[in-house]
Amino acid sequence: MRTAAVRGGRRYGPPVTAVIVTVDDAHLTGVGAVADTLRERGLQVEQVLDGLGLITGQLPAGQPLTALRVAGVAAVEEARSVRLPPPDAPVQ
C-alpha cells in the first residue's frame, strides 16, 4: 500500500509504503536489534511486536522491499488495507 503519511485525517509528506517484517525464529530474542538495523536501512519503525516477531513501519516509496532483507528477517511484505462499511450500512 503506497500512501502519504496521515495525521489528523490529512495526508502530508512524500508517499510511503507500509510494510510488515517477520523476524526469523533464531532472532526472536533480539527483535529490537533487528528493528534497529531496519531503521538504519530507512524503515520508519511504527511498532515492534516482540511476542509475535513482527515489525511494522513505513518505507519511502520507490525504495525496494529487498533493502530490508537483513540478518534476522524471514520475510518482508507490503501491508494491505481493509476497509469495512459502518455497522449500520446496508448489506452489499
C-alpha positions in Angstrom: 0.0 0.0 0.0 1.6 3.2 -1.1 0.2 6.3 0.5 1.3 9.6 2.0 1.6 9.7 5.8 -1.6 10.6 7.6 -2.0 12.9 10.6 -5.4 14.1 11.8 -7.1 12.6 8.8 -5.0 14.6 6.4 -2.3 13.3 4.1 1.1 15.1 4.1 4.7 14.4 3.0 6.1 12.1 0.4 4.4 8.8 -0.4 5.5 5.8 1.6 5.0 2.1 1.5 3.6 0.4 4.6 5.4 -2.9 5.4 5.3 -5.8 7.7 8.6 -7.5 8.6 8.6 -11.0 10.0 11.6 -11.9 12.2 13.0 -15.4 11.9 12.9 -17.9 14.8 16.6 -17.6 15.5 16.3 -13.9 16.2 13.1 -13.7 18.2 15.0 -12.8 21.4 16.6 -9.9 19.5 13.6 -8.3 17.7 14.7 -4.9 19.0 18.1 -5.2 17.4 16.6 -6.3 14.1 14.4 -3.2 14.3 17.4 -1.0 14.8 19.1 -2.5 11.8 15.9 -1.9 9.7 15.9 1.8 10.9 19.5 2.1 9.5 18.1 0.8 6.2 15.5 3.6 6.0 12.5 1.9 7.7 10.4 4.3 9.9 9.5 1.7 12.5 6.0 2.2 13.9 5.6 -1.0 16.1 7.8 -3.7 17.4 5.7 -6.7 18.4 8.2 -8.8 20.3 5.9 -11.6 21.2 4.9 -12.1 17.6 8.2 -11.5 16.0 6.7 -8.7 13.8 7.9 -5.2 13.0 5.6 -2.7 11.2 6.7 0.5 9.6 6.9 2.7 6.5 9.5 2.7 3.8 9.9 5.7 1.4 8.1 5.0 -1.8 10.5 3.7 -4.5 12.8 2.1 -2.1 12.7 -1.7 -2.8 11.5 -4.0 -0.1 14.7 -6.0 -0.7 16.5 -3.2 1.1 15.0 -4.7 4.3 16.4 -8.2 3.8 18.9 -8.2 6.7 20.1 -10.8 9.2 17.2 -11.9 11.3 14.5 -11.1 8.7 12.4 -14.1 7.5 10.0 -12.1 5.2 9.1 -8.5 4.2 5.7 -7.8 2.7 3.7 -4.8 1.7 0.9 -4.2 4.2 -2.6 -4.5 2.9 -5.5 -2.2 3.8 -9.0 -3.5 4.5 -11.9 -1.1 4.8 -15.3 -2.2 6.2 -18.5 -0.3 5.9 -20.1 1.1 9.0 -22.2 -1.3 11.1 -25.4 0.5 10.0 -24.6 0.3 6.3 -26.9 -1.7 4.0 -25.8 -5.2 3.2 -23.9 -5.3 -0.1 
